[in-house]
Amino acid sequence: MDIREIIKRLEDIETEARDEREYGLEDSIGRLIEDIIEFDLEEERKFRNEVSKYVDEKIENEIVARAIKNGTIAKA
């Protein structure tokens, strides 16, 4: 089950709570939905940063390896 499915199910529960005039429950579920979305966005940002670092490192290593192979730079 992914985040979208969880959010959809919580929104359904939130709607039921609203229909039954359980406003405290509706508010709590709304805050939970917001927290889950914020957490997911933060984790996605962290993941993108890690992937970016990895890709940058791989590219840098490849450039250095090619430069050494071609004799453009000397191995230190």
LINHU-V473533 format. One record per residue. N is the residue number from 1. RES is the residue in one small letter. PHI is phi as a letter, one per 20 degrees, with the letter a starting at -180 (* if undefined). BURIAL is b if it has 24 or more other C-alpha atoms within 12 Angstrom, else e. Layout:
BEGIN
N	RES	PHI	BURIAL
N	RES	PHI	BURIAL
END
This chain:
BEGIN
1	m	*	e
2	d	d	e
3	i	g	e
4	r	f	e
5	e	f	e
6	i	f	e
7	i	f	e
8	k	f	e
9	r	f	e
10	l	f	b
11	e	f	b
12	d	f	e
13	i	f	b
14	e	f	b
15	t	f	e
16	e	f	e
17	a	f	e
18	r	f	e
19	d	f	e
20	e	e	e
21	r	l	e
22	e	e	e
23	y	f	e
24	g	f	e
25	l	f	e
26	e	g	e
27	d	f	e
28	s	f	e
29	i	f	b
30	g	f	b
31	r	f	e
32	l	f	e
33	i	g	b
34	e	f	e
35	d	f	e
36	i	f	e
37	i	f	e
38	e	f	e
39	f	f	e
40	d	f	e
41	l	f	e
42	e	f	e
43	e	f	e
44	e	f	e
45	r	f	e
46	k	f	e
47	f	f	e
48	r	f	e
49	n	f	e
50	e	f	e
51	v	f	e
52	s	f	e
53	k	f	e
54	y	f	e
55	v	f	e
56	d	g	e
57	e	f	e
58	k	f	e
59	i	f	e
60	e	f	e
61	n	f	e
62	e	f	e
63	i	f	e
64	v	f	e
65	a	f	e
66	r	f	e
67	a	f	e
68	i	f	e
69	k	f	e
70	n	e	e
71	g	n	e
72	t	f	e
73	i	c	e
74	a	e	e
75	k	f	e
76	a	f	e
END
